[in-house]
Amino acid sequence: MSDLSFERWHRQLTRLRGALEPFRPFGARTLFGVRLATSVCLALYITYFLELQNSFWAATTAAIVCQPNLGASLQKGRYRIIGTIIGALVMVALLGLFAQDRNALVLSLALWCGLCGFAVVMLRNFASYAAGLAGITSAIIFADTIGDPTSAFFLAIARVSEIGIGIGAAALVILVTDFGAAGRHLAGMLEDTAGQLAAGFRATLHAQDETPELRTARRNVTRALGPLNIAIDNAIGESSYLQSRSGNLRATAAALLTALLGWRNVTYRHDLAGAGAVSLKRQLGSQLGRLDPAQIVRDPARFRDICRQVLADIRAIPSTDLASGMVVDAARDVVISLEMMADSVMLLRGQGGERRSWPTPPMVLADPLPALLGGVRVFAAVLATAAFSIVTAWPSGPFAVVFAAVATLVFGSFGDQARALAKDYTMGAALMAVVGGVLYFGVLPSLSSFPALVAALALVLVPIGIMQAGTWHPIVFLAMSIASLPLLGVGNPIAYSASGYFNLALALVSGSAIGTLFFVVMPVIEPEVRARRLLALSLRDFRSLARGERPAAPARWTELLARRIEALPPQATSEQAGGLMALLALGRAVLSLLRALPGEAERGVLSQALGALAAGQLASARAAFGALSRMPAQMHVRTQVTVILDAMESHSGLLTSPADTGGLFGFHLDERG
């Protein structure tokens, strides 16, 4: 082939790729639809082969586990097994204790589901998912055994086996059809975050003062912390290799938080306007200008090497005073964060270096109130549904309990979106009841072989999967995929009963509607109130830390404030986000001083300063910290004192807010500064 022919062929191929580019998302959605149908049908085949009776539980599990994101599916599969086993063991124990007392059994089930609802909101990511599945599994076993509690143990084994088959079928299909989607998504997030971090910090170096645009840029990078941690969990769930290198990815997220704190600390320095400081910032900006964050994905190894060269040059820059040292340290932390992002991208490609150990983060709770409300909501919904079914002697009432538990447990951790999502879920269940009726009475009775059943299910599940992987009300189609198998009753053998179908459809829709109703009766906390509560709780905890009432654990303080920063709703103001970052920086500075000051005299002055700061007496606190900074001390100590003094000046309104308990409900916290 001549060079001219090759160029013409290459141009035609490029144009073809460009023409097909708009259809790439549709292709990914179609692939998910095929994966969903294949997972369900494989689970059905295994249960039919093993002659298990209720095959639809395995198929339903496969539909739940088979999510559009690969890492989420595999990781959720592991946690689903844990949650399923715990839920089964708890329900068997309750049935053994209260086999002859139905009222006590119902109350115990509601309490257990309420505890699971609390854990759903309290825990994060896949541990939250496992807590929800523990409650749902218990409700399923309750519905199956309420008529004959003596068979609870054997039915629990059967349900756990069926659920395990569904998990395994979905995991196998996912591994065969796609591998690496979560890693690619994480790499893209790292590239975007690196670009925002580098550009925002360089803009801060060139700016004369803090501007709304710079606050917005820093807030945008801060918002990336939560999604980045979720994406890391998803990527870790893809392979044992990434699981073994999870410390590397965790360290990258921690380095980003450290870079954000350094960026924040230099923003409030007002002594960087002199000629020397301007020259220093220009020099640092020039060094950062050598970095092109777009190379993180294109050539991560080269980008990492450039970061190391820039880091060496920055460390060689002399610091003439405290302010210039803080700016150099902040620039160093930013470059370290960028370097570690490049290392993570190389790790995602299987090119990573040695394994980095990372301690397990301490268990912290950003705000207990949403978790308490979530637990009470699940408890009330399950108890009300069960009581209604008992009073009315409704044959399908126990299944309504299951779907009420599903609606309240699945969406309990979605914050202010929970009500809308629960409504969509109920709409999807009702829509599937209609579609399922057509299939149940008009199509399935005419099928006489398993291949015909597979073809019919594929015609239903592939379009549902395509819509579920889209952006238009995906929860509607998630509900349809979950509800389809129980409604169609694909057991072994399949039995057709008009009254049974309508009773089950009514239970499914009614249970989902009752769960949605409790999101209306007991609404979630509004975003504005959540933001005020997070700030009020953090201020309370900082004052306790300053008074010595909290253990001096830097890792716990960092994890607690990081969780609260991630939990900030998008509606939070830049002042609220800045206040949380300031409290994080203050706490870390205080803990660093407590470790660094060896002498009794210095510790006495520090204790006096912290007592005044905790009491909101900023004038006394400034005087005490000023005296501490004039004592002979290391540069590190003076830097931490400067961070505290800067935060006191820039957030004086926050630090002098009244420390009344009403502030914990988000109504009395002054947000000035």
Stockholm file with secondary structure:
# STOCKHOLM 1.0

chainA/1-673         MSDLSFERWHRQLTRLRGALEPFRPFGARTLFGVRLATSVCLALYITYFLELQNSFWAATTAAIVCQPNLGASLQKGRYRIIGTIIGALVMVALLGLFAQDRNALVLSLALWCGLCGFAVVMLRNFASYAAGLAGITSAIIFADTIGDPTSAFFLAIARVSEIGIGIGAAALVILVTDFGAAGRHLAGMLEDTAGQLAAGFRATLHAQDETPELRTARRNVTRALGPLNIAIDNAIGESSYLQSRSGNLRATAAALLTALLGWRNVTYRHDLAGAGAVSLKRQLGSQLGRLDPAQIVRDPARFRDICRQVLADIRAIPSTDLASGMVVDAARDVVISLEMMADSVMLLRGQGGERRSWPTPPMVLADPLPALLGGVRVFAAVLATAAFSIVTAWPSGPFAVVFAAVATLVFGSFGDQARALAKDYTMGAALMAVVGGVLYFGVLPSLSSFPALVAALALVLVPIGIMQAGTWHPIVFLAMSIASLPLLGVGNPIAYSASGYFNLALALVSGSAIGTLFFVVMPVIEPEVRARRLLALSLRDFRSLARGERPAAPARWTELLARRIEALPPQATSEQAGGLMALLALGRAVLSLLRALPGEAERGVLSQALGALAAGQLASARAAFGALSRMPAQMHVRTQVTVILDAMESHSGLLTSPADTGGLFGFHLDERG
#=GR chainA/1-673 SS CCHHHHHHHHHHHHHHHHHHGGGHHHHHHHHHHHHHHHHHHHHHHHHHHTTCSCHHHHHHHHHHHCCSSHHHHHHHHHHHHHHHHHHHHHHHHHHHHSTTCHHHHHHHHHHHHHHHHHHHHHSCHHHHHHHHHHHHHHHHHHHHHTTCGGGHHHHHHHHHHHHHHHHHHHHHHHHHHCCCHHHHHHHHHHHHHHHHHHHHHHHHHHCSSCCHHHHHHHHHHHHTHHHHHHHHHHHHTTCHHHHHTHHHHHHHHHHHHHHHHHHHHHHTCSSCCSHHHHHHHHHHHHHHTTCCTTHHHHCHHHHHHHHHHHHHHHHTSCCCSHHHHHHHHHHHHHHHHHHHHHHHHHHHTTCCCSCCCCCCCCCCCSCHHHHHHHHHHHHHHHHHHHHHHHHHTCTTHHHHHHHHHHHHHHTTTSGGGHHHHHHHHHHHHHHHHHHHHHHHHHTGGGCCSHHHHHHHHHHHHHHHHHHHTSSSSHHHHHHHHHHHHHHHTCCSSCCCCHHHHHHHHHHHHHHHHHHHHHHHHSCCCCHHHHHHHHHHHHHHHHHHHHTTCSCCCHHHHHHHHHHHHHHCCTTCCHHHHHHHHHHHHHHHHHHHHHHHCCSHHHHHHHHHHHHHHHTTCHHHHHHHHHHHHHSSCCHHHHHHHHHHHHHHHHTHHHHTSCCCGGGGGTSSCCCCC
#=GC SS_cons         CCHHHHHHHHHHHHHHHHHHGGGHHHHHHHHHHHHHHHHHHHHHHHHHHTTCSCHHHHHHHHHHHCCSSHHHHHHHHHHHHHHHHHHHHHHHHHHHHSTTCHHHHHHHHHHHHHHHHHHHHHSCHHHHHHHHHHHHHHHHHHHHHTTCGGGHHHHHHHHHHHHHHHHHHHHHHHHHHCCCHHHHHHHHHHHHHHHHHHHHHHHHHHCSSCCHHHHHHHHHHHHTHHHHHHHHHHHHTTCHHHHHTHHHHHHHHHHHHHHHHHHHHHHTCSSCCSHHHHHHHHHHHHHHTTCCTTHHHHCHHHHHHHHHHHHHHHHTSCCCSHHHHHHHHHHHHHHHHHHHHHHHHHHHTTCCCSCCCCCCCCCCCSCHHHHHHHHHHHHHHHHHHHHHHHHHTCTTHHHHHHHHHHHHHHTTTSGGGHHHHHHHHHHHHHHHHHHHHHHHHHTGGGCCSHHHHHHHHHHHHHHHHHHHTSSSSHHHHHHHHHHHHHHHTCCSSCCCCHHHHHHHHHHHHHHHHHHHHHHHHSCCCCHHHHHHHHHHHHHHHHHHHHTTCSCCCHHHHHHHHHHHHHHCCTTCCHHHHHHHHHHHHHHHHHHHHHHHCCSHHHHHHHHHHHHHHHTTCHHHHHHHHHHHHHSSCCHHHHHHHHHHHHHHHHTHHHHTSCCCGGGGGTSSCCCCC
//
